Amino acid sequence: MRFSLAITAGAVALALALTGCSTSQSTPADDAAGAAQGDGTLTLYVGRDEALIAPLIEKFTEATGIDVTARYASSSELNALLLEEGDNTPAEAFLSQDAGALGSLSNAGLLSKLPADLTTVIPAGFTSANGMWLGVTGRARVIAYDSETVDAADVPNAIATFTDPNYAGEVAFAPGNASMQSFVTAMRVLDGEDAAEAWVKGMSENSPVLTEKNGETLDLVNSGEVSFGLINHYYWFEDAAELGADAMRAQLAFLAGDAGGMVNVTGAGILKGSKGDPDALAFLEYLISEEGQRYFVEQTYEYPLLPGVAAPDGVPALNTLINPKLDLSDLESLSQTQELLAKYGLL
């Protein structure tokens, strides 16, 4: 799948910057505000797996000479830490697993506005509407189902169905996972607070199988221990690449238009105290360069957001999954979602 959007002039400038023909530029407003000066180092908080991001950081350092000190934890943990640290954080940039954590930080006034020639490279709808953070890759929420016991035609086409007693003990998910929490936030935004609370309450009463990670959820479905799992799409593709698609007992159902099938993004932002920092900007530029985007496609089977970079084979076209009623910038109320999950014993 390819986006129909033409690559903007900003993308050309980005490519020049990454080949050393240009440097990161700030807007006049940035300059007037006293943008930070680069020192060839970057302190980065990372809400993604170290095994995935560490090699990418090495490639970035090789390309730019910028040394990166990374702190790894879940996006929700780092979101809480950054809120606690506030203006005293040592972090200059944050790479998040989901949009919700970035929206939370933006809402708290802890992110700096990014230059327009950077944010306009990514199509609207996949990045911050106000330019406070940058979308990097797309990931769709899906239902994994046990194809040996469940016919594809019998997979629910709405996430709300899983509160039915018929599914008691048959659904697994990772409530602490940032993408899962963003999905619940999306349900709150799209369907309303009452409907979201009814779903969380119903699921908690339906004996769900709780896991720590999406990968564990998929393993339970693939082994036949549960009939359904709520995960991100790329976990299946990673396992299928390793084991072979024919060896996958678990199969996927995509829910277009339903909150349970939302397309979330990974993303990155620069902390307020590092506004205009050229080292931090260079890292964000690298994430959405062709090299950076292909890395995620090849390593994790996520959707690239840079126009012109092909998506992984076998995934539905991204534009067929987008819910036009959902603005990812509205996923900022992460703490309320966590409180809701905790209220019903899911956290």
SEDO-399893 format. One line per 10 residues: number of its first residue (from 1); for each residue y, x, z of N, C-alpha, C. Coordinates in steps of 0.05 Angstrom, whole numbers. Layout:
N
NUM> Y X Z Y X Z Y X Z; ...
***
This chain:
347
1> -24 17 0 0 0 0 25 17 0; 45 9 -17 70 23 -17 93 4 -13; 113 12 1 137 -4 4 151 -6 -22; 164 -28 -28 179 -31 -53 207 -20 -50; 215 -14 -25 242 -4 -20 245 24 -32; 268 29 -45 273 55 -56 281 74 -33; 275 99 -35 283 119 -14 313 122 -17; 326 121 6 355 122 6 365 150 5; 391 152 2 403 179 1 398 193 28; 396 178 49 390 190 75 364 204 74
11> 344 193 60 318 206 58 320 233 44; 337 233 23 341 259 8 353 280 27; 373 271 42 385 290 61 365 299 82; 347 281 90 326 288 109 308 310 97; 300 306 72 282 326 60 296 353 58; 322 353 51 336 378 50 338 392 77; 341 375 98 343 387 125 318 400 133; 295 388 125 269 399 134 261 424 118; 274 428 95 268 452 80 288 474 84; 306 469 103 326 490 110 350 490 93
21> 353 470 74 377 470 57 400 455 69; 395 442 92 416 428 105 410 427 135; 429 421 152 424 418 180 428 390 189; 417 383 212 421 356 222 451 351 226; 460 327 218 488 321 220 492 298 239; 514 298 254 521 276 271 544 261 258; 548 237 267 570 221 257 596 230 270; 619 223 258 644 230 270 646 220 299; 635 197 305 635 186 332 620 205 351; 598 215 341 582 234 357 598 259 363
31> 611 269 342 627 294 346 650 289 366; 662 266 364 684 261 382 675 258 411; 650 250 414 639 247 441 630 273 453; 631 294 437 622 320 448 592 323 447; 581 323 423 552 325 419 541 350 431; 516 349 440 503 372 452 499 394 431; 497 418 441 493 441 423 463 449 424; 452 457 402 424 465 401 420 493 412; 397 497 425 390 523 436 362 532 426; 351 517 407 325 525 397 302 516 414
41> 307 499 434 286 488 451 289 458 453; 267 445 461 267 416 463 248 408 486; 258 392 505 241 381 526 235 352 518; 209 347 514 200 322 502 181 307 521; 186 282 526 167 264 539 151 250 518; 124 250 522 106 240 501 88 219 513; 90 194 502 73 173 511 49 168 494; 40 190 481 16 189 464 -3 211 472; -28 210 461 -48 229 470 -40 258 462; -45 276 481 -38 304 476 -55 315 453
51> -80 307 451 -97 317 430 -86 311 402; -71 288 400 -59 281 374 -33 294 370; -16 295 390 12 303 387 15 334 388; -1 347 405 3 376 407 1 391 381; -19 385 363 -20 398 337 5 392 320; 15 367 322 39 360 307 63 376 317; 65 380 343 87 396 354 85 425 344; 60 435 343 57 462 332 67 464 304; 61 444 287 70 444 260 101 443 259; 112 427 276 141 425 278 154 452 285
61> 142 465 305 153 491 314 150 512 291; 128 511 277 125 530 255 146 525 233; 152 499 229 171 493 207 200 498 215; 206 496 241 234 497 249 241 520 268; 221 532 281 226 553 301 235 541 328; 235 515 331 244 503 356 220 501 375; 223 512 399 202 511 419 203 485 435; 180 472 438 179 446 451 163 448 477; 175 438 498 161 434 524 155 404 526; 129 397 527 122 369 526 110 360 552
71> 117 336 561 104 323 584 90 298 575; 64 297 580 47 275 570 40 255 592; 42 230 586 33 208 604 33 183 587; 25 160 598 27 135 583 56 128 579; 61 112 558 89 104 552 101 88 575; 84 71 587 95 55 609 101 72 633; 85 93 639 91 111 661 116 127 656; 119 136 631 143 152 624 168 134 624; 165 109 615 187 91 616 197 88 645; 178 84 663 186 81 692 198 106 702
81> 188 129 694 198 155 703 227 159 693; 231 153 668 258 157 657 278 138 669; 270 114 676 288 95 689 295 106 717; 275 118 730 280 130 756 298 154 755; 292 172 735 308 196 733 337 191 723; 340 171 706 366 164 697 380 188 683; 405 192 690 421 213 677 411 241 685; 394 243 705 385 269 714 359 278 701; 349 263 682 324 270 669 326 297 654; 305 313 655 305 337 639 297 332 610
91> 288 307 605 279 301 578 303 298 559; 299 309 535 319 306 514 311 285 494; 285 281 490 275 261 471 250 249 482; 244 225 473 220 210 482 206 199 458; 180 206 456 163 195 435 145 174 448; 148 149 440 134 127 454 112 115 437; 92 105 451 70 91 437 78 64 427; 100 53 437 107 26 429 137 22 430; 147 0 418 175 -5 418 186 -16 444; 168 -28 460 177 -40 485 189 -20 504
101> 177 3 507 187 23 526 214 33 516; 217 37 490 243 46 479 264 25 483; 257 -1 479 276 -22 483 285 -24 511; 267 -19 530 273 -19 558 294 2 565; 290 26 554 308 48 559 335 43 546; 335 32 522 360 25 508 375 4 524; 361 -16 534 374 -37 549 386 -26 575; 374 -5 586 385 8 610 407 28 605; 414 31 579 436 50 572 428 79 573; 402 85 571 393 112 574 388 127 547
111> 391 113 525 387 126 499 414 129 485; 416 149 468 440 154 452 437 143 424; 458 133 413 457 122 386 451 144 366; 433 138 347 425 158 327 443 156 302; 446 178 288 462 178 263 451 158 243; 468 145 229 460 124 209 443 136 187; 449 162 179 433 173 157 405 180 166; 398 177 191 371 179 201 358 152 204; 372 133 216 359 107 222 356 90 196; 372 95 176 369 79 152 346 88 134
121> 334 110 140 311 119 124 287 100 128; 284 89 152 262 70 157 272 42 152; 256 25 138 264 -2 131 270 -18 156; 290 -36 154 297 -54 176 273 -70 184; 270 -75 210 247 -90 220 227 -72 233; 228 -46 226 209 -27 237 223 -6 254; 249 -10 259 264 9 275 285 -7 291; 299 6 309 318 -8 326 341 -21 309; 347 -46 316 368 -60 301 395 -48 307; 398 -35 330 424 -24 337 425 6 335
131> 405 18 323 405 47 319 400 64 343; 388 53 364 384 68 389 357 82 389; 338 74 372 313 89 370 302 86 342; 283 102 335 273 105 308 244 98 307; 236 79 289 208 73 285 195 96 270; 170 102 278 155 124 266 130 115 251; 113 100 264 89 89 251 84 61 259; 69 46 243 62 18 249 33 15 258; 28 -3 276 1 -9 285 -2 -39 290; -23 -50 279 -27 -79 281 -47 -85 304
141> -40 -105 319 -59 -116 339 -80 -132 324; -105 -128 332 -127 -142 318 -148 -151 339; -167 -168 330 -190 -175 345 -214 -160 334; -226 -144 351 -252 -132 344 -274 -151 353; -293 -156 336 -315 -175 343 -342 -163 336; -362 -172 351 -390 -163 348 -402 -178 324; -404 -164 302 -413 -178 277 -443 -186 278; -458 -176 298 -486 -183 300 -490 -210 314; -469 -218 329 -472 -243 344 -450 -263 337; -429 -255 323 -407 -272 316 -402 -271 286
151> -402 -295 273 -396 -296 245 -365 -293 242; -357 -280 220 -329 -276 215 -314 -303 215; -326 -324 205 -313 -350 204 -309 -362 231; -323 -352 251 -321 -363 278 -302 -348 296; -290 -327 286 -270 -312 302 -245 -328 304; -235 -332 329 -210 -348 332 -187 -337 315; -172 -356 304 -149 -348 288 -123 -349 304; -125 -354 330 -102 -354 348 -110 -341 374; -94 -324 385 -101 -310 409 -104 -329 433; -90 -351 432 -90 -370 454 -118 -382 458
161> -135 -382 438 -161 -394 439 -179 -380 461; -173 -355 466 -191 -340 484 -189 -349 513; -171 -366 520 -171 -377 547 -191 -399 551; -204 -408 529 -224 -429 531 -248 -418 547; -260 -435 565 -282 -426 581 -306 -416 565; -308 -424 540 -330 -414 523 -330 -384 519; -306 -372 524 -303 -343 520 -304 -327 546; -311 -341 568 -312 -328 594 -330 -303 594; -319 -281 603 -335 -256 604 -340 -243 578; -329 -253 556 -335 -243 529 -312 -228 516
171> -290 -225 530 -266 -212 518 -258 -188 534; -254 -166 521 -246 -141 535 -219 -133 525; -203 -121 542 -177 -109 535 -168 -90 556; -147 -74 549 -136 -54 568 -109 -63 577; -106 -76 600 -80 -88 608 -59 -67 613; -66 -42 620 -47 -22 625 -37 -8 600; -49 -14 577 -41 -1 552 -14 -12 543; 3 6 533 30 -2 525 30 -22 502; 11 -19 483 10 -38 461 1 -66 470; -17 -67 489 -25 -92 501 -2 -105 515
181> 13 -90 530 36 -101 544 58 -110 524; 61 -96 502 80 -104 482 72 -130 469; 45 -134 465 36 -159 454 42 -182 472; 38 -179 499 45 -200 518 75 -205 517; 91 -184 515 119 -187 513 126 -203 488; 113 -197 466 117 -212 441 110 -241 444; 89 -247 459 82 -275 464 103 -289 480; 115 -275 499 137 -286 515 161 -293 497; 166 -274 478 189 -278 460 184 -300 440; 160 -300 428 154 -319 406 147 -347 416
191> 131 -348 437 120 -374 446 133 -384 472; 149 -368 485 162 -377 509 148 -367 534; 163 -367 556 153 -356 581 130 -373 592; 132 -400 590 111 -417 601 85 -413 586; 86 -411 560 61 -407 544 49 -380 550; 66 -359 552 55 -332 558 43 -331 585; 55 -344 605 44 -344 632 17 -360 632; 16 -382 618 -8 -397 616 -31 -381 604; -24 -364 584 -45 -348 572 -54 -326 591; -36 -313 604 -44 -292 623 -60 -304 646
201> -52 -326 656 -66 -340 678 -94 -348 668; -95 -360 644 -121 -368 633 -140 -346 628; -129 -323 618 -147 -300 614 -157 -289 640; -139 -288 660 -148 -276 686 -170 -293 698; -170 -319 693 -190 -337 704 -215 -338 688; -215 -325 665 -237 -326 646 -254 -301 647; -253 -287 669 -270 -263 674 -269 -243 651; -244 -233 644 -243 -213 623 -255 -187 632; -263 -171 613 -273 -144 619 -249 -125 615; -240 -113 636 -216 -96 635 -224 -67 631
211> -210 -54 614 -215 -26 607 -190 -9 612; -193 17 610 -170 35 612 -156 39 586; -171 39 564 -160 46 538 -172 28 516; -158 27 494 -167 12 471 -194 22 460; -197 49 461 -222 61 451 -246 51 467; -243 48 494 -264 38 510 -270 9 504; -249 -6 498 -253 -34 490 -270 -36 465; -263 -20 445 -279 -20 420 -307 -12 425; -312 7 442 -339 16 448 -356 -7 459; -344 -23 476 -359 -46 488 -367 -66 466
221> -349 -70 447 -356 -89 425 -377 -76 407; -373 -51 401 -392 -38 382 -420 -35 394; -422 -35 420 -449 -34 433 -460 -61 439; -445 -82 434 -454 -109 439 -452 -119 468; -437 -103 484 -434 -111 512 -415 -134 516; -395 -137 498 -378 -160 497 -376 -169 468; -368 -194 464 -366 -205 437 -339 -198 423; -318 -195 439 -291 -192 428 -276 -171 444; -258 -157 429 -239 -138 442 -212 -140 429; -191 -137 445 -164 -138 435 -154 -109 434
231> -149 -99 409 -143 -71 406 -122 -67 384; -115 -43 378 -99 -36 354 -118 -29 331; -109 -34 307 -127 -32 284 -139 -4 280; -124 17 286 -132 43 277 -156 55 293; -161 43 317 -184 53 332 -210 49 316; -212 26 303 -236 20 286 -238 40 263; -216 46 250 -217 64 227 -223 93 235; -214 100 259 -221 127 269 -251 129 274; -263 109 287 -292 109 292 -308 107 265; -298 91 247 -312 87 221 -312 113 205
241> -290 129 207 -289 154 193 -309 174 204; -314 172 231 -332 191 244 -361 182 241; -366 156 244 -394 146 245 -403 134 218; -384 127 201 -390 113 176 -386 83 180; -373 71 161 -366 42 164 -391 25 167; -413 33 154 -438 18 156 -450 18 184; -443 38 200 -453 41 227 -437 25 247; -416 12 238 -398 -2 257 -408 -31 261; -419 -36 284 -427 -63 291 -402 -80 295; -381 -68 306 -356 -82 310 -341 -84 283
251> -329 -107 278 -313 -111 254 -286 -122 264; -266 -123 245 -239 -130 253 -230 -156 240; -214 -171 255 -200 -195 245 -170 -191 249; -155 -193 228 -126 -191 230 -114 -219 233; -95 -222 251 -83 -248 256 -54 -249 246; -50 -254 221 -23 -255 210 -8 -279 221; 16 -275 231 33 -296 240 30 -304 269; 9 -294 283 3 -300 311 13 -276 328; 21 -283 352 30 -261 370 8 -241 374; -17 -250 374 -40 -232 378 -44 -213 355
261> -31 -217 333 -33 -200 310 -7 -185 303; 10 -183 323 36 -170 319 33 -142 308; 53 -134 293 55 -106 284 76 -92 301; 67 -74 317 85 -58 334 89 -31 321; 107 -16 331 112 11 321 111 32 343; 103 56 337 110 78 354 138 86 347; 152 99 364 179 106 358 189 128 376; 213 137 371 225 159 385 255 154 389; 265 165 411 294 163 416 303 188 430; 329 192 430 342 215 443 357 205 468
271> 352 218 490 365 210 516 395 214 515; 409 197 530 438 196 529 451 224 534; 440 239 553 451 265 559 448 286 537; 431 280 517 426 298 495 436 288 468; 456 270 470 467 258 446 476 279 426; 466 275 401 473 293 379 460 320 380; 441 324 399 428 350 401 413 356 375; 419 378 361 406 383 335 377 389 337; 367 399 360 338 404 363 323 378 365; 334 359 381 322 333 384 323 318 358
281> 346 319 344 348 306 318 328 317 298; 324 343 298 306 356 280 277 346 285; 270 341 310 243 330 316 240 302 305; 260 285 309 258 258 298 257 258 268; 273 276 256 272 279 226 244 287 217; 231 305 232 205 314 224 185 291 226; 187 275 247 168 253 250 168 234 226; 191 230 213 192 211 191 194 226 164; 189 252 164 187 266 139 160 260 126; 157 266 100 131 261 87 108 276 101
291> 113 300 110 93 315 124 85 302 150; 105 294 165 99 280 191 85 254 187; 94 238 168 81 212 163 53 215 153; 48 234 135 20 238 126 2 247 148; 13 262 167 -4 271 190 -15 247 205; 2 227 210 -7 204 225 -27 187 208; -21 185 182 -40 170 165 -67 183 165; -68 209 163 -93 223 161 -108 226 187; -93 228 209 -105 232 235 -111 206 250; -94 186 247 -98 162 264 -100 136 248
301> -96 137 221 -98 113 204 -77 93 211; -54 102 221 -32 84 227 -16 80 201; -1 59 200 16 53 177 40 72 177; 45 85 154 70 101 152 93 83 148; 117 90 158 140 74 155 160 85 134; 156 110 126 173 122 106 166 111 79; 185 98 65 179 88 38 167 109 20; 146 101 5 134 120 -14 110 134 -4; 104 133 22 80 146 33 58 125 35; 35 131 23 14 111 21 1 106 48
311> -7 81 53 -21 73 77 -50 82 75; -64 82 97 -93 88 97 -108 68 79; -130 77 67 -147 60 52 -160 39 70; -162 14 60 -177 -6 74 -161 -24 92; -135 -18 96 -120 -35 114 -104 -56 97; -99 -80 108 -83 -99 94 -55 -88 90; -41 -97 69 -14 -89 64 3 -97 88; 20 -79 97 35 -83 121 53 -108 119; 64 -114 96 82 -137 93 67 -163 95; 41 -163 94 26 -188 98 21 -194 127
321> 27 -176 145 22 -179 173 47 -184 190; 70 -179 178 95 -180 194 101 -209 201; 109 -213 225 119 -239 234 149 -239 233; 161 -253 214 190 -252 210 206 -263 234; 192 -277 252 206 -288 276 209 -267 298; 195 -245 295 195 -225 317 212 -201 310; 232 -196 326 249 -172 324 239 -152 345; 229 -129 337 218 -110 356 238 -101 377; 264 -104 371 284 -97 391 284 -117 414; 270 -140 411 268 -159 432 246 -154 452
331> 231 -132 448 209 -125 466 217 -108 489; 242 -110 497 253 -92 517 246 -100 545; 237 -125 549 232 -135 577 205 -127 587; 199 -102 586 172 -91 593 166 -96 622; 185 -93 640 180 -95 668 172 -124 675; 184 -144 662 176 -171 667 147 -177 659; 139 -165 637 111 -168 628 92 -155 648; 99 -132 658 82 -119 678 80 -135 703; 102 -147 711 102 -164 735 84 -189 730; 85 -200 706 68 -223 699 39 -216 700
341> 31 -193 689 3 -184 689 -6 -179 718; 12 -167 734 5 -161 761 2 -187 778; 18 -206 772 17 -232 786 -10 -244 785; -24 -241 763 -50 -253 759 -73 -232 761; -67 -210 773 -88 -190 779 -98 -174 756; -83 -173 734 -91 -157 711 -80 -129 711; -63 -123 730 -52 -96 733 -54 -89 763
***
